Amino acid sequence: MTNGTAYTADLKEALTGDRESRLVWLCNFEVENQWARDYPGLPAARVSTTAATVQRMEELGALLAEPSDYLLLDRPLDPGYRRYVERLGLGAPTELVTRAPAGAGGTSAAVLDSPELLEHLRQLARKGARLMPMGNSLLEERISRLTGLAAAVPDAAVFERVNSKIYSRRLAGELGLREVPGSSCTTVAELRAAVEQGLADGGPLIVKDAYGVSGKGLVVLDSAVKAQRLLRMVDRRARKSGDDAIHVVVERFLPKRFDLNYQFTIDRYGKVRLDFVKEAITAGGVHLGHVMPPDLSAAQLDELERAVELLGARLQQDGFFGVVGVDALLGADDLLYPVLEINARLNMSSYQGRVTERFLRPGGVALARHYPLRLAEPLSFEQVAGALGELAEPPAEGGGLVVTCFGTVNAQSAAAGPFDGRLYTVLFADDRERLGRLDDRVAHELARLNTPEGTP
């Protein structure tokens, strides 16, 4: 336990049985791409314009890891940002940097291409350190084999099995939890039948890849024209490949009050602990942030706790232990849909655990969000801190903000001309009104960093 925070120590105890265990954190945010390799989804380009930004999100681990831990990165933290993390009072882990920046295979592949780093990891393994990936895939298992670093999480096959949205729907149905109307599809014929029936029942529909994440592999069908266009694309691919397999879920688009995200942890012995419940902020299926605590009644919270007990017991039976994040929905009619999808891995909220534990006061509120930037050239952390002024100081008296990831500001700086950046933060205040004012103030101060419209 470090500086009055227990969040990461509690997680270590659940995963390894030892609160003092030393972990080598690997924040492989695009691990879903590995799990999806044998499960074709919607016909779409796999390359994302934000891939560089997602890669840099691995820096979120700097605030989850403890000072005695290690953090694998494909490039060092900005020195000014590291000093900032240490000023927060949480300490910073030892950085282990790959020989070259990551390519399409992410940091895991870059680690495997770094002989000196692999030797360092072997030395850490001999001292009892464990590998702690965001999610385990064949790449991370290869790191374990080559270095002797035992994983602090289940094997890749378990992760792949329980992270499918098809698995999520099946589990919710078997456990008797309220489901969003829809169906799971593993063939083109099943998809066609589900789409046609859904539109006949009134639509609109959402079609999601079994392993899609953050808006990727997701399409909204709000007309017969869009539906037929998608089905023609799917048919064309099936004829060309000679394989009609497709792994997606089709669900009704429900009116809602808001989205929810909750996290629970299953320890190695099957004990389940609810960690938190947050109100999720999303747009177009893309996660934008969280507010906590959520505006839920006591009965709705009780319903979520019951879902956690059922889901945790079943996941443990299926071989999983560790962190589980679940997306849920509160309908416009106040009905709770407790399982939209299960993300049995570290989630965005997981990385905020130590920060919120340290700075969120009883009765206070917190907002986790990122601020978009439009920049003409890369910035140092000191430049960002200068724009924030006194807001760059650690939160005090229940109010303020914490920068949780800086590398994403410059992640796309290799692009020609102005580029888009993101600054990830958590804001703290005594109530939602003050939180809103703080949010507006931060956005105003950061806007001064943006390049003027029309700048070449």
FIPAVO-855458 format. One record per residue: residue in three letters; y negated, z, x negated of N, C-alpha, C, O in turn. Coordinates in steps of 0.2 Angstrom, whole numbers, plus 5000, padded with zeros to 4 digits. Example, Ala and Ser with C-alpha at 12.3 -4.5 7.8 and 13.67 -1.06 7.14 Angstrom:
! residues 2
ALA502850394934502250394938501650394934501750424929 SER501150354936500550364932500050394936499450404933 
This chain:
! residues 456
MET500650004996500050005000499450004996499450044991 THR498949964997498349954993497649964997497549945002 ASN497250014994496650024997496650035005496150005008 GLY497050075007497050095014497350045019497350055025 THR497649985016497949935021498749945020498949955015 ALA499049935026499749945026500149875028500749875028 TYR499749825030499949765034500549735029501049725031 THR500349715023500749685019501349725016501949705016 ALA501249785015501749835013502249845019502849845018 ASP502049845025502449845031502949785031503549795032 LEU502649725030502949665030503549665024504049645025 LYS503349685018503849695013504449735015504949715013 GLU504249795018504749835020505249805025505849815024 ALA504949765030505349735035505849685031506449675033 LEU505549645026505949585024506449615018506949585018 THR506249665014506649675008506849745008507349765004 GLY506649795013506749865013506349905008506549965007 ASP505949875004505549904999504749884999504549834999 ARG504349935001503649925002503349904995502749884996 GLU503649924990503349904983503649844980503449834974 SER504049804984504249744981503749694979503249694982 ARG503849654974503349614971503549544974504149514972 LEU503149504977503249444980502949384976502349394974 VAL503249334976502849264974502749224980503249194983 TRP502149224982501949194989501849124988501549094983 LEU502149084992502049014992501848984999502248985004 CYS501248975000500948955007501048885008500548845008 ASN501648865010501848795011501648775018502148765022 PHE501048755019500848745026501148685030501148685036 GLU501348635026501648575029502448575029502748525028 VAL502748635029503448645029503748605035504348585034 GLU503448605040503748565046503948495044504448475047 ASN503548465040503748395038504448395035504848345036 GLN504648445031505348455029505848465034506348435034 TRP505648505039506148525044506248465049506748455052 ALA505748415049505748365054506048305051506148255055 ARG506348305045506548245042507048205046507148145045 ASP507548245049508048215053507948215060508448195064 TYR507348225062507248225070506648185071506048205072 PRO506748115073506148075074505848095080506048115085 GLY505148095080504748115085504348055088504647995088 LEU503748065090503348005092503147955087503047975081 PRO503147895089502947835084502247845082501747835086 ALA502147865076501447875073501447885066501947895063 ALA500847875063500847875055500847945053500547995057 ARG501247965048501348035046500848055042500748115041 VAL500448005039499848025034499248055038499048025043 SER499048105036498448135040497848135035497848145029 THR497248125038496648125035496448195032496048195028 THR496748245035496648315033497148345029497148405028 ALA497648295026498148325022497848365016498148415014 ALA497348345013497048375007496848445009496848495006 THR496548445015496248515018496848565019496748625017 VAL497348535022497948575024498248605017498448665017 GLN498248565012498548585006498148645003498448695000 ARG497448635003497048695001497048755005496848805002 MET497348755011497448815015497948865012497948925014 GLU498248845006498748885003498348945000498649004999 GLU497648934999497248994996497249055001497049104999 LEU497349045008497349095012497849155010497749215012 GLY498349135006498749185003498449234999498749294997 ALA497849224996497549264992497349334995497249384992 LEU497249335002497049395005497649425009497549485012 LEU498249395009498849425011499249455006499549515007 ALA499249425000499649454994499249514992498649524992 GLU499649564989499349624986499249604978499549564976 PRO498849654975498649644968499349634964499249604958 SER499849674965500449674961500849604962501349594959 ASP500649564967501049504969500749444965500349444961 TYR501049384966500949324963500849274969501149274974 LEU500349224967500249174972500249104969499949094964 LEU500749064971500848994968500248954971500148944977 LEU499948914967499348874969499448804965499748804960 ASP499148754968499148684964498548674960498448634956 ARG498048724961497448724956497148804957497248834962 PRO496748824952496548894952496048904958495748854960 LEU495948964960495448984964494748974961494748984955 ASP494248964965493548964962493449034959493549084963 PRO493149034953493049104950492649144954492749204955 GLY492149114957491649154961492049184968491849234970 TYR492449144970492849164976493349224974493449264978 ARG493649214969494049264966493749334966493949384968 ARG493149334963492749394962492549424969492549484970 TYR492349374973492249394980492849434984492749484987 VAL493449404983494049434986494149504983494249554986 GLU493949514976494049584973493549624976493649684977 ARG492949604977492349644980492549674987492249724989 LEU492949634990493149654997493549724997493549755002 GLY493849744991494149804991494949794992495349844992 LEU495149734993495849714994496249694988496849694988 GLY495849684983496249654976496449584977496449564983 ALA496649554972496849484972497449484968497549514963 PRO497949434970498549434966498449394960497949364958 THR499049384955499049344950499149274952499549264956 GLU498749224949498749154951499349124946499249134940 LEU499749084949500249044946500148974948500248954953 VAL499848934943499648864945500048814942500348814936 THR500248764946500648714944500348664939499748674937 ARG500748624935500548584930500048534932499548524928 ALA500048504938499648454940499548474948499948504951 PRO498948444951498848454958499448424962499748374960 ALA499548454968500048434972499948364975499448344976 GLY500548324975500548264979500748274986500648324989 ALA501048214988501348214995501848274997501948295002 GLY502148294992502748344993502448414993502848464994 GLY501748424992501448494992501648534986501848504981 THR501448594987501448644981502148654979502348664973 SER502648654983503348664982503548614977503948624972 ALA503448544978503648494974503248494967503548484962 ALA502648514967502248524961502548584957502548574951 VAL502848634960503148684956503748664953503848674947 LEU504148624956504748594954504648544948505048534944 ASP504048514948503848474942503448504937503148474933 SER503448574936503148614931503648654927503748714929 PRO503848624922504348664918504148734916504548784916 GLU503548734913503348804911503248854916503448914915 LEU503048834922502948874928503648904930503748954932 LEU504148854930504848874932505148924927505448974929 GLU504948924921505248974916504849034917505149094917 HIS504249034919503849094921504149134927504249194927 LEU504349094932504649114938505349144936505549194939 ARG505749114931506349144929506249214927506649264928 GLN505749224923505549294920505449344925505649394925 LEU505049314930504849364936505549384940505549434942 ALA505949334941506549344944506949394941507249444944 ARG507049394934507349444930507049514931507449564930 LYS506449514933506149584934506149604941505849654943 GLY506449564946506649584953506149554958506149574964 ALA505649514956505249474961505649434965506149414964 ARG505349424971505649384976505149324978504549334978 LEU505449264980505049214983504849224990505349234994 MET504249214992504049224999503649165001503049165001 PRO504049115004503749055007503449065014503749115017 MET502949025016502749025022503349015027503449045032 GLY503748965025504348945029504848915024504548885019 ASN505448925025505948905020506248835021506448825027 SER506248785016506548725017506948705011507048755007 LEU507248645011507648635005507248634999507548654993 LEU506648614999506248624993506148694990506248704984 GLU506048744994505948804992506648834990506648874985 GLU507148814993507848834991508048814984508348844980 ARG507748754983507848724976507548764971507748784965 ILE506948784972506548834968506948894967506948924961 SER507248924972507648984971508248974967508349014962 ARG508548914968509148904963508948894956509348924952 LEU508448864955508248844948507948904944507948904938 THR507648954948507349004945507649074945507549124941 GLY508149084950508449144951508049184956508249244957 LEU507449164958507049204963507349204970507449154973 ALA507649264972507949274978507449264984506849294983 ALA507549234989507049224994507049284999507549315000 ALA506449305001506349365005506449345012506249385017 VAL506649285014506749265021507349225022507749215017 PRO507549215028508249175029508249105026507749085023 ASP508849075026508949015023508548955027508348965032 ALA508548895024508148845027508548815033508148795038 ALA509148825034509448795040509248835046509248815051 VAL509248905045508948945050508248935052508148925058 PHE507848925047507148905049507148845053506748835058 GLU507448795051507448725054507748735061507448705066 ARG508248775062508548775069508048815074507948785079 VAL507748865072507348905077506648885077506248915081 ASN506348835073505748815074505648755078505048725078 SER506148725081506048665085505748685092505948735095 LYS505348645094505048665101505648655106505548685112 ILE506148615105506748605109507048675110507248695115 TYR507148705104507448775104507048825108507248865111 SER506348815107505948865111506048855118506048915122 ARG506048795121506148785128506848815130506848845135 ARG507348795126507948825128508048895128508348925133 LEU507748935123507749005123507349035129507649085132 ALA506749005130506449035136506849035143506849075147 GLY507148975144507548965150508149015150508249045155 GLU508449015144509049065144508849135145509249175148 LEU508249155143508049225143507749235150507549295151 GLY507649185154507349205161506549215160506249245165 LEU506249185155505549195154505149135158505449075158 ARG504649145161504249095164504149035160503849045154 GLU504348975162504248915158503648865161503548865167 VAL503348835156502948775159503348725161503848705158 PRO503248695167503748645170503748585165503248565162 GLY504348565163504448515159505248505157505648535160 SER505348465151506048455149506048445142505548425139 SER506648445139506748425132507148365132507548345136 CYS506948325127507248255126507448235119507148255114 THR508048215119508348195113508548115112508848095107 THR508448085118508548005118507947975121507548005125 VAL507847915120507347875123507447875131506947875134 ALA508047865133508147865140507947935143507647935149 GLU508047985140507848055143507148055143506848085148 LEU506748035138506048035138505747995143505348015147 ARG506047935144505847885150505847925157505447925161 ALA506447955158506547985164506148045165505848055170 ALA505948085160505548145160504848125161504448155165 VAL504548075158503948045159503848015166503348035169 GLU504247975168504147945175504248005180503847995185 GLN504648055180504748105185504048145184503848165190 GLY503848165178503248205178502648175181502248205184 LEU502548105180501948075183502048065190501548075194 ALA502648055192502748055200502648125203502448125209 ASP502748175199502548245202501848265202501648315204 GLY501448215199500748235199500348235192499748225191 GLY500748245186500448235180499848275179499648315184 PRO499448275174499548245168500148275164500248335165 LEU500348245158500848275154500648275147500248245145 ILE501048325143500948325136501648315133502148345135 VAL501648265128502248255125502148275118501648255114 LYS502648315115502548345109503148345104503748345107 ASP503048325098503648315093503948385093503648435093 ALA504648385092504948455091504648495085504748555085 TYR504448455080504148495074503448475073503248475067 GLY503048455078502348445077501948505076502248555078 VAL501348505073500948565072500248545072500048495069 SER499848585075499148585074498848515077498448485074 GLY499148495083498948435086499248365083499148315086 LYS499648375078500048315075500648305080500948355081 GLY500848245081501448235085501348255092501748285095 LEU500748245095500548265102500148215105499748185102 VAL500348195111499948145115499948175123500448195125 VAL499348165126499248185133499248115137498948065135 LEU499748115142499848055146499448075153499748115157 ASP498848045154498548065160498547995165498147995170 SER498847945163498947885167499547845166499847855161 ALA499747805171500347765170500247715165500747705161 VAL499647695163499547645158499747675151500047645147 LYS499447735150499647775144500347785143500647775137 ALA500647805148501347815148501747755146502247765142 GLN501647705150502047645148501847615141502347585138 ARG501247625138501147605132501547645127501847615122 LEU501647715128502047755124502747735124503047725119 LEU502947725130503747705131503847635128504447635125 ARG503447595128503547525125503547535117504047505114 MET503147575114503147595107503847625105504147605100 VAL504047675109504747705108505247655109505747655104 ASP505247615114505847565115505847515109506347495106 ARG505247495107505247445101505547475095505847445091 ARG505347535093505647575087506347575088506747565083 ALA506647595094507347605095507747545094508247545090 ARG507447485096507747425095507747405088508247375085 LYS507247415085507147395078507647435073507947405068 SER507647495074508147545070508847545072509247565069 GLY508947525079509647535081509847605083510447615084 ASP509347645084509447715085508947735090508347735090 ASP509247765096508747785102508647855102508347885107 ALA508747895096508547965095507847975095507447945092 ILE507648025099506948055099506948125101507248145105 HIS506548165097506648235098505948265100505448275096 VAL505848275107505148285109505248335115505848335118 VAL504748365117504748405124504148365128503648345125 VAL504248365134503748345139503648395144504048425147 GLU502948415145502748475149502148455153501748415151 ARG502148485159501548485163500948515160500948565157 PHE500348475161499748505158499448555164499248525169 LEU499448615162499348665167498548685166498348695161 PRO498248695172497548735172497648805169498148835170 LYS497148825164497248885161496648925160496048895160 ARG496648985159496149025158496049025150495449015148 PHE496549035146496549025139497249025136497749045139 ASP497249005130497849005126497949075123497449105121 LEU498549095121498649155118499149145112499449095111 ASN499049185107499549195101499749265100499249305099 TYR500349275099500549345098501049345092501449295091 GLN501049395088501549395082501949455083501749515084 PHE502649445081503049505080503449495074503549445071 THR503749555071504149555065504849575067504849635070 ILE505349545064506049565065506249585058506249545053 ASP506449645057506649665050507349645049507749625054 ARG507649655043508249635041508849665045509449645046 TYR508649725049509149755053509149745060509449775064 GLY508649705062508549685069508049725073507949705079 LYS507749765070507149805073506549755074506349725070 VAL506249755080505749715082505149755083505049805086 ARG504549725080503949765081503349715083503249665079 LEU503049725088502449685090501849695086501649755085 ASP501649645082501049655077500349655081499949695080 PHE500249605085499649595088499649535093500149495093 VAL499149535098499049485103498349455102497849505102 LYS498249395102497549365101497449315106497949275108 GLU496849305108496649245112496549185107496049195103 ALA496849135108496849075104496249025106496149015112 ILE495948995101495448945103495648885101495848875095 THR495748835105496048775104495648715107495248725112 ALA495748655104495348595107495848535105495948525100 GLY496048505111496448445109497148455106497348415102 GLY497348515107498048535104497948565097498448585094 VAL497348565094497148585088496948655088496448675091 HIS497248695083497048765083496348775079496248745074 LEU495848815082495248815080495148895077494748905073 GLY495448935081495349005079495649055084495949035088 HIS495449125083495749175087495149225089494749235084 VAL495249255095494749315096495249375098495749365101 MET495149435095495549485097495049545098494549555094 PRO495249595103495849585107495749535113495149515114 PRO496249515116496149465121496049495128496149555129 ASP495749465133495549485139496149485144496249435148 LEU496649535143497249535147497349605150497049655148 SER497649595156497749665160498349695157498749675153 ALA498349765159498949805156499649775158500149775154 ALA499649745164500249715167500449655163501049645161 GLN499949615161500049555157500349575150500749535147 LEU500049625147500249645140500949675141501349665136 ASP501149705146501849735147502249675147502849675145 GLU502049625151502549565151502649535144503149505143 LEU502149525140502149505133502649545129503049525125 GLU502549615130503049655126503749645128504149655124 ARG503849635134504549625137504849555134505349555131 ALA504349505133504549445130504749455123505249425120 VAL504349495119504449505112505149535111505549515107 GLU505349585115505949615115506549565116507049565112 LEU506449525121507049475122507049425117507649405114 LEU506449395115506449345110506749375103507049335099 GLY506449435101506649465095507449475094507749455089 ALA507749495099508449505099508849445099509349445095 ARG508649395102508949325102508849295095509349265092 LEU508249295092508149265086508549295081508849265076 GLN508649365081509049405076509749385077510149375072 GLN510049375083510649345084510849285081511349265079 ASP510249245081510349175078510149175071510149115068 GLY510149225068510149235060509449235057509349235051 PHE508949245062508249245059507949315058508149365063 PHE507649335053507249395052506549375049506549325045 GLY506049415050505349405047504849395052504949415058 VAL504349355051503749355055503849295060504149245059 VAL503649305066503749255072503049255075502849305078 GLY502749195076502149185080502349145086502749095085 VAL502049165091502249135098501549105101501149145102 ASP501549045103501049025107501149035114501749015117 ALA500649055118500749065125500149045129499649015126 LEU500149055136499649025140499549075146500049095149 LEU498949085147498749125153498449065158497949045157 GLY498849055164498649005168497949025172497749085172 ALA497648975175497048985179497249035185496749065188 ASP497849035187498049075192498249145190498549185194 ASP498149165183498349225180499049235179499249295177 LEU499449185180500149185178500249175171499949135168 LEU500649215168500749215160501349175159501949185162 TYR501249125154501849085152501949105145501549085140 PRO502449155143502449185137502749145131502749165125 VAL503049085132503349045127503148975128503448935132 LEU502648955124502448875124502848855118503248805118 GLU502848885112503248875107503248935102502848975101 ILE503848935098503948985094503848955087504148905085 ASN503448995083503348975076503649035071503249075070 ALA504249025070504649075066504449065059504949045055 ARG503849085057503649085050502949115050502749145055 LEU502649125044501949145043501549095047501649035047 ASN501049125051500549085055499849105052499749145048 MET499349065055498649075053498449145054498149175050 SER498749175059498549245061498849295056498549345054 SER499449275053499749315048499349325042499249385039 TYR498949275040498549285034497949325035497549345030 GLN497749345041497149385043497349455043496949495045 GLY498049475043498249545044497849595040497649645043 ARG497849585033497549635029496849645030496549695030 VAL496449585031495749585033495549625039495149665039 THR495949605044495749635051495949715051495549755054 GLU496449735047496649805047496149845043495949895045 ARG495849815038495349845034494649845038494349905037 PHE494449795041493749795043493649795051493049805053 LEU494149785055494049795062494149865064494649895064 ARG493549885067493549955069493849965076493849925080 PRO494050025078494350045084493750025090493250045089 GLY493949985095493549965100493149905098492749875103 GLY493149885092492749825090493149755092493749755094 VAL492849705090493149635091493149595085492649605080 ALA493549545084493549505078493649425081493949415086 LEU493349385077493449315078493649275072493249285067 ALA494249245072494449205066494249135068494549105073 ARG493949095064493749025065493548995058493349025053 HIS493548925059493248895053492648855055492548835061 TYR492148845050491548815051491548745048491648745042 PRO491448695052491448625049490848615045490248635046 LEU490848575039490348555035490348485033490848455033 ARG489748455032489748385030489348385024488748395024 LEU489648365018489348375012489348315008489748265008 ALA488748315004488648254999489048264992489148214989 GLU489148324990489448344984489848404984489648444989 PRO490348424980490648484980490148544979489648534976 LEU490348604982489948664981490348714978491048714978 SER490048754974490348814971490348874977489948864981 PHE490748924976490748974981490049014980489849034986 GLU489749014975489149044974488549014978488149044981 GLN488648944979488148904983488248924990487748934994 VAL488848934992489048954999488749025001488449035006 ALA488949064996488749134997487949134997487649175001 GLY487649094993486849094993486649075000486149105002 ALA486949025003486749005010486849065015486449075019 LEU487349095014487549155019487049215018486949255022 GLY486849225012486349275010486749345011487249355008 GLU486449395015486749455015487449455019487849505019 LEU487549405023488149395026488749385022489349395024 ALA488649365015489149365010489349435008489849435004 GLU489049485010489249555008489849575012489849555018 PRO490249615010490849635014490549675020490049705020 PRO490949665026490749695032490649765031490949805028 ALA490049795035489949865035489749885042489449845046 GLU489849945044489749975050489949935056489549925061 GLY490549905055490849865061490649795062490849765066 GLY490149775057489949705058489949665052489849695046 GLY490049595052489949555046490549505046490849495051 LEU490649475041491149425040491449425034491249445029 VAL492049395033492449385027492649315027492949285032 VAL492549285021492749215020493549215018493649255013 THR493949185022494649195020494949135017495549145014 CYS494549075016494849025012494248985010493848955015 PHE494148975004493548935001493748864999493348815000 GLY494348854996494548784994494548734999494448674996 THR494548745005494548695010493848665011493748605014 VAL493348695008492648665008492648605004492348555006 ASN492948594998492948544994493548494994493648454990 ALA494048514998494648484998494648404999495048374995 GLN494148375002494148305003493548274999493348225001 SER493348304994492748284990492948224986492448184983 ALA493548204985493748144982493548074986493548024983 ALA493448084992493248034997492547994994492148034992 ALA492447934995491847904994491347924999491447915005 GLY490747944996490147955001490248025003490648065001 PRO489848045008489948115011490648135014490948085016 PHE490848195014491548215016491448275020490948315020 ASP492048285024492048345028492348405025492848395021 GLY492148465026492348525023492448575028492148565034 ARG492848625027492948685032492848745028493148755022 LEU492548795031492548865028492848915033492648915038 TYR493448945031493848985035493549055034493449085029 THR493449085040493149155040493449195046493849175050 VAL493349265045493449315051492849355052492549375047 LEU492549355058491949385060492149455063492649455067 PHE491749505062491849575065491249595069490649585066 ALA491249625074490749655078490949705083491549715084 ASP490449745086490649795090490849775097491249805101 ASP490649715099490749685106490749615106490449585101 ARG490949585111490949505111490249475111490049425108 GLU489749515114489049485114488749485107488449435105 ARG488849545103488649545096489049495092488749465087 LEU489649485093490049435090489849365091489849325086 GLY489649345097489349285098488649275094488549215092 ARG488249325094487649315090487749305083487449265079 LEU488249345080488449335073488749265072488549235067 ASP489149245076489449175075488849125075488849075071 ASP488349125080487849075080487449085073487249035070 ARG487349145071486949155064487349125058487049085054 VAL487949135058488349105052488349025053488248995048 ALA488449005059488348925059487748905057487648845054 HIS487148935059486448915057486348915050486148865047 GLU486648965046486548975039486948925036486648895031 LEU487548915038487948865034487748795035487848745031 ALA487348775041487148715043486648685037486548625036 ARG486348735034485848715029486148675023485848645018 LEU486848685022487248655017487348585018487548545014 ASN487348565025487548495027487148445024486448455023 THR487448385022486948335020486648305026486848295031 PRO485948285025485648255030485948195033486248155030 GLU485848185040486248125043485948065040485348055039 GLY486348015039486247955036486147955028486047895026 THR486248005025486348005018486847965015487447985017 PRO486847925011487347885008487847925004488347895002 
